Amino acid sequence: MITPEIDILLATYNGATFLDEQLQSLAAQDFANWRLIVRDDGSSDTTLAMVENFASHVSQPVEIVRDSETGLGASRNFGRILQRSTAPYFAFCDQDDVWLPHKLSTMRSAIRSAEERAGGQVPVLSHCDLEVVDEKLRLIAPSFRRFSKLRTPHPGEEGRYLMMQNYVTGCAMMGNAVLREKSLPIPDVAMMHDWWLALVAAGTGELVEVGEPLIRYRQHGRNTLGAKSAGLRTYVTRFATRPAKELTRGRAIVARTRAQAVIFADRFDDQADPELVSLLRAYGRTSGQSFFKRKGFVLRNRLFAQDIIRIAAMALVI
């Protein structure tokens, strides 16, 4: 048997409505040396039966992780599957999207080029753009990044940006084995599995951006996160119509990003860029500081220069 070069990691939960189209898009990939690893989180529909049927009709190996736990949620489910991965590369896969036929080959080429430049023992993560589509795959926006107004940080600034804002979508990423080994176990305080891996890659290795969209990112009202247009008007409207709820939500996000920053700094103290580690530790300490010291941290570290709208919103609750 040929050893798979890429592990596709699929987390499922009651996904029967759209799952078949996603599975068929995997079968249609122009890079065929992959293995599919699936873990279901306790579906009550025909999701698992669909995966089993798919496994019987494709030449690639399909491994279904069976255990007694349910209700882990998307992030912990993906983390559990990542622990089963052994291939040189891995790619997260959502149950309701559709991959373009050259997704794996393009992402693999990008990550291998980065490895050749940086060396084989460097954690590398490549990530692409996405088309935003509706339930019937009709185009909403040709670029998720532009639709969501996500700005890509300047080279060397990725870790600072990821301290407070994630711009890497899990289903749009591919990582190498070194990144997998460094990232595991994903801490419980991590914001999301994709955010954690992006931070590890930025702090200890390399992030590679693939500019073109390689996924049809389906929006159907039941997405765990989904695509949201996020301009100034959106934030102003949210705070104007439900200020108490938005402040509570913002404080919870800040608390979790602080916890994520601290555990990253502790784990990678001697491996990551010292300036980034120092910044993350300082961010973690802001929880016990006065109002003026917290705002001073934002201004002193020029966090507004990253993404003025999002960071301004976050700065209100730091």
Secondary structure as a PSIPRED ss2 file (coil, helix, strand):
# PSIPRED VFORMAT (PSIPRED V4.0)

   1 M C   1.000  0.000  0.000
   2 I C   1.000  0.000  0.000
   3 T C   1.000  0.000  0.000
   4 P C   1.000  0.000  0.000
   5 E C   1.000  0.000  0.000
   6 I E   0.000  0.000  1.000
   7 D E   0.000  0.000  1.000
   8 I E   0.000  0.000  1.000
   9 L E   0.000  0.000  1.000
  10 L E   0.000  0.000  1.000
  11 A E   0.000  0.000  1.000
  12 T E   0.000  0.000  1.000
  13 Y C   1.000  0.000  0.000
  14 N C   1.000  0.000  0.000
  15 G C   1.000  0.000  0.000
  16 A H   0.000  1.000  0.000
  17 T H   0.000  1.000  0.000
  18 F H   0.000  1.000  0.000
  19 L H   0.000  1.000  0.000
  20 D H   0.000  1.000  0.000
  21 E H   0.000  1.000  0.000
  22 Q H   0.000  1.000  0.000
  23 L H   0.000  1.000  0.000
  24 Q H   0.000  1.000  0.000
  25 S H   0.000  1.000  0.000
  26 L H   0.000  1.000  0.000
  27 A H   0.000  1.000  0.000
  28 A C   1.000  0.000  0.000
  29 Q C   1.000  0.000  0.000
  30 D C   1.000  0.000  0.000
  31 F C   1.000  0.000  0.000
  32 A C   1.000  0.000  0.000
  33 N C   1.000  0.000  0.000
  34 W E   0.000  0.000  1.000
  35 R E   0.000  0.000  1.000
  36 L E   0.000  0.000  1.000
  37 I E   0.000  0.000  1.000
  38 V E   0.000  0.000  1.000
  39 R E   0.000  0.000  1.000
  40 D E   0.000  0.000  1.000
  41 D C   1.000  0.000  0.000
  42 G C   1.000  0.000  0.000
  43 S C   1.000  0.000  0.000
  44 S C   1.000  0.000  0.000
  45 D C   1.000  0.000  0.000
  46 T C   1.000  0.000  0.000
  47 T H   0.000  1.000  0.000
  48 L H   0.000  1.000  0.000
  49 A H   0.000  1.000  0.000
  50 M H   0.000  1.000  0.000
  51 V H   0.000  1.000  0.000
  52 E H   0.000  1.000  0.000
  53 N H   0.000  1.000  0.000
  54 F H   0.000  1.000  0.000
  55 A H   0.000  1.000  0.000
  56 S C   1.000  0.000  0.000
  57 H C   1.000  0.000  0.000
  58 V C   1.000  0.000  0.000
  59 S C   1.000  0.000  0.000
  60 Q C   1.000  0.000  0.000
  61 P C   1.000  0.000  0.000
  62 V E   0.000  0.000  1.000
  63 E E   0.000  0.000  1.000
  64 I E   0.000  0.000  1.000
  65 V E   0.000  0.000  1.000
  66 R C   1.000  0.000  0.000
  67 D C   1.000  0.000  0.000
  68 S C   1.000  0.000  0.000
  69 E C   1.000  0.000  0.000
  70 T C   1.000  0.000  0.000
  71 G C   1.000  0.000  0.000
  72 L C   1.000  0.000  0.000
  73 G C   1.000  0.000  0.000
  74 A H   0.000  1.000  0.000
  75 S H   0.000  1.000  0.000
  76 R H   0.000  1.000  0.000
  77 N H   0.000  1.000  0.000
  78 F H   0.000  1.000  0.000
  79 G H   0.000  1.000  0.000
  80 R H   0.000  1.000  0.000
  81 I H   0.000  1.000  0.000
  82 L H   0.000  1.000  0.000
  83 Q C   1.000  0.000  0.000
  84 R C   1.000  0.000  0.000
  85 S C   1.000  0.000  0.000
  86 T C   1.000  0.000  0.000
  87 A C   1.000  0.000  0.000
  88 P C   1.000  0.000  0.000
  89 Y E   0.000  0.000  1.000
  90 F E   0.000  0.000  1.000
  91 A E   0.000  0.000  1.000
  92 F E   0.000  0.000  1.000
  93 C E   0.000  0.000  1.000
  94 D C   1.000  0.000  0.000
  95 Q C   1.000  0.000  0.000
  96 D C   1.000  0.000  0.000
  97 D C   1.000  0.000  0.000
  98 V E   0.000  0.000  1.000
  99 W E   0.000  0.000  1.000
 100 L C   1.000  0.000  0.000
 101 P C   1.000  0.000  0.000
 102 H C   1.000  0.000  0.000
 103 K H   0.000  1.000  0.000
 104 L H   0.000  1.000  0.000
 105 S H   0.000  1.000  0.000
 106 T H   0.000  1.000  0.000
 107 M H   0.000  1.000  0.000
 108 R H   0.000  1.000  0.000
 109 S H   0.000  1.000  0.000
 110 A H   0.000  1.000  0.000
 111 I H   0.000  1.000  0.000
 112 R H   0.000  1.000  0.000
 113 S H   0.000  1.000  0.000
 114 A H   0.000  1.000  0.000
 115 E H   0.000  1.000  0.000
 116 E H   0.000  1.000  0.000
 117 R H   0.000  1.000  0.000
 118 A H   0.000  1.000  0.000
 119 G C   1.000  0.000  0.000
 120 G C   1.000  0.000  0.000
 121 Q C   1.000  0.000  0.000
 122 V C   1.000  0.000  0.000
 123 P C   1.000  0.000  0.000
 124 V E   0.000  0.000  1.000
 125 L E   0.000  0.000  1.000
 126 S E   0.000  0.000  1.000
 127 H E   0.000  0.000  1.000
 128 C E   0.000  0.000  1.000
 129 D E   0.000  0.000  1.000
 130 L E   0.000  0.000  1.000
 131 E E   0.000  0.000  1.000
 132 V E   0.000  0.000  1.000
 133 V E   0.000  0.000  1.000
 134 D C   1.000  0.000  0.000
 135 E C   1.000  0.000  0.000
 136 K C   1.000  0.000  0.000
 137 L C   1.000  0.000  0.000
 138 R C   1.000  0.000  0.000
 139 L E   0.000  0.000  1.000
 140 I E   0.000  0.000  1.000
 141 A E   0.000  0.000  1.000
 142 P C   1.000  0.000  0.000
 143 S C   1.000  0.000  0.000
 144 F H   0.000  1.000  0.000
 145 R H   0.000  1.000  0.000
 146 R H   0.000  1.000  0.000
 147 F H   0.000  1.000  0.000
 148 S H   0.000  1.000  0.000
 149 K C   1.000  0.000  0.000
 150 L C   1.000  0.000  0.000
 151 R C   1.000  0.000  0.000
 152 T C   1.000  0.000  0.000
 153 P C   1.000  0.000  0.000
 154 H C   1.000  0.000  0.000
 155 P C   1.000  0.000  0.000
 156 G C   1.000  0.000  0.000
 157 E C   1.000  0.000  0.000
 158 E H   0.000  1.000  0.000
 159 G H   0.000  1.000  0.000
 160 R H   0.000  1.000  0.000
 161 Y H   0.000  1.000  0.000
 162 L H   0.000  1.000  0.000
 163 M C   1.000  0.000  0.000
 164 M C   1.000  0.000  0.000
 165 Q C   1.000  0.000  0.000
 166 N C   1.000  0.000  0.000
 167 Y C   1.000  0.000  0.000
 168 V C   1.000  0.000  0.000
 169 T C   1.000  0.000  0.000
 170 G H   0.000  1.000  0.000
 171 C H   0.000  1.000  0.000
 172 A H   0.000  1.000  0.000
 173 M E   0.000  0.000  1.000
 174 M E   0.000  0.000  1.000
 175 G E   0.000  0.000  1.000
 176 N E   0.000  0.000  1.000
 177 A H   0.000  1.000  0.000
 178 V H   0.000  1.000  0.000
 179 L H   0.000  1.000  0.000
 180 R H   0.000  1.000  0.000
 181 E H   0.000  1.000  0.000
 182 K H   0.000  1.000  0.000
 183 S H   0.000  1.000  0.000
 184 L C   1.000  0.000  0.000
 185 P C   1.000  0.000  0.000
 186 I C   1.000  0.000  0.000
 187 P C   1.000  0.000  0.000
 188 D C   1.000  0.000  0.000
 189 V C   1.000  0.000  0.000
 190 A C   1.000  0.000  0.000
 191 M C   1.000  0.000  0.000
 192 M C   1.000  0.000  0.000
 193 H H   0.000  1.000  0.000
 194 D H   0.000  1.000  0.000
 195 W H   0.000  1.000  0.000
 196 W H   0.000  1.000  0.000
 197 L H   0.000  1.000  0.000
 198 A H   0.000  1.000  0.000
 199 L H   0.000  1.000  0.000
 200 V H   0.000  1.000  0.000
 201 A H   0.000  1.000  0.000
 202 A H   0.000  1.000  0.000
 203 G H   0.000  1.000  0.000
 204 T H   0.000  1.000  0.000
 205 G C   1.000  0.000  0.000
 206 E E   0.000  0.000  1.000
 207 L E   0.000  0.000  1.000
 208 V E   0.000  0.000  1.000
 209 E E   0.000  0.000  1.000
 210 V E   0.000  0.000  1.000
 211 G E   0.000  0.000  1.000
 212 E E   0.000  0.000  1.000
 213 P E   0.000  0.000  1.000
 214 L E   0.000  0.000  1.000
 215 I E   0.000  0.000  1.000
 216 R E   0.000  0.000  1.000
 217 Y E   0.000  0.000  1.000
 218 R E   0.000  0.000  1.000
 219 Q C   1.000  0.000  0.000
 220 H C   1.000  0.000  0.000
 221 G C   1.000  0.000  0.000
 222 R C   1.000  0.000  0.000
 223 N C   1.000  0.000  0.000
 224 T C   1.000  0.000  0.000
 225 L C   1.000  0.000  0.000
 226 G C   1.000  0.000  0.000
 227 A C   1.000  0.000  0.000
 228 K C   1.000  0.000  0.000
 229 S C   1.000  0.000  0.000
 230 A C   1.000  0.000  0.000
 231 G C   1.000  0.000  0.000
 232 L H   0.000  1.000  0.000
 233 R H   0.000  1.000  0.000
 234 T H   0.000  1.000  0.000
 235 Y H   0.000  1.000  0.000
 236 V H   0.000  1.000  0.000
 237 T H   0.000  1.000  0.000
 238 R H   0.000  1.000  0.000
 239 F H   0.000  1.000  0.000
 240 A H   0.000  1.000  0.000
 241 T H   0.000  1.000  0.000
 242 R C   1.000  0.000  0.000
 243 P H   0.000  1.000  0.000
 244 A H   0.000  1.000  0.000
 245 K H   0.000  1.000  0.000
 246 E H   0.000  1.000  0.000
 247 L H   0.000  1.000  0.000
 248 T H   0.000  1.000  0.000
 249 R H   0.000  1.000  0.000
 250 G H   0.000  1.000  0.000
 251 R H   0.000  1.000  0.000
 252 A H   0.000  1.000  0.000
 253 I H   0.000  1.000  0.000
 254 V H   0.000  1.000  0.000
 255 A H   0.000  1.000  0.000
 256 R H   0.000  1.000  0.000
 257 T H   0.000  1.000  0.000
 258 R H   0.000  1.000  0.000
 259 A H   0.000  1.000  0.000
 260 Q H   0.000  1.000  0.000
 261 A H   0.000  1.000  0.000
 262 V H   0.000  1.000  0.000
 263 I H   0.000  1.000  0.000
 264 F H   0.000  1.000  0.000
 265 A H   0.000  1.000  0.000
 266 D H   0.000  1.000  0.000
 267 R H   0.000  1.000  0.000
 268 F C   1.000  0.000  0.000
 269 D C   1.000  0.000  0.000
 270 D C   1.000  0.000  0.000
 271 Q C   1.000  0.000  0.000
 272 A C   1.000  0.000  0.000
 273 D C   1.000  0.000  0.000
 274 P H   0.000  1.000  0.000
 275 E H   0.000  1.000  0.000
 276 L H   0.000  1.000  0.000
 277 V H   0.000  1.000  0.000
 278 S H   0.000  1.000  0.000
 279 L H   0.000  1.000  0.000
 280 L H   0.000  1.000  0.000
 281 R H   0.000  1.000  0.000
 282 A H   0.000  1.000  0.000
 283 Y H   0.000  1.000  0.000
 284 G H   0.000  1.000  0.000
 285 R H   0.000  1.000  0.000
 286 T H   0.000  1.000  0.000
 287 S H   0.000  1.000  0.000
 288 G H   0.000  1.000  0.000
 289 Q C   1.000  0.000  0.000
 290 S C   1.000  0.000  0.000
 291 F H   0.000  1.000  0.000
 292 F H   0.000  1.000  0.000
 293 K H   0.000  1.000  0.000
 294 R H   0.000  1.000  0.000
 295 K H   0.000  1.000  0.000
 296 G H   0.000  1.000  0.000
 297 F H   0.000  1.000  0.000
 298 V H   0.000  1.000  0.000
 299 L H   0.000  1.000  0.000
 300 R H   0.000  1.000  0.000
 301 N C   1.000  0.000  0.000
 302 R C   1.000  0.000  0.000
 303 L H   0.000  1.000  0.000
 304 F H   0.000  1.000  0.000
 305 A H   0.000  1.000  0.000
 306 Q C   1.000  0.000  0.000
 307 D C   1.000  0.000  0.000
 308 I H   0.000  1.000  0.000
 309 I H   0.000  1.000  0.000
 310 R H   0.000  1.000  0.000
 311 I H   0.000  1.000  0.000
 312 A H   0.000  1.000  0.000
 313 A H   0.000  1.000  0.000
 314 M H   0.000  1.000  0.000
 315 A H   0.000  1.000  0.000
 316 L C   1.000  0.000  0.000
 317 V C   1.000  0.000  0.000
 318 I C   1.000  0.000  0.000
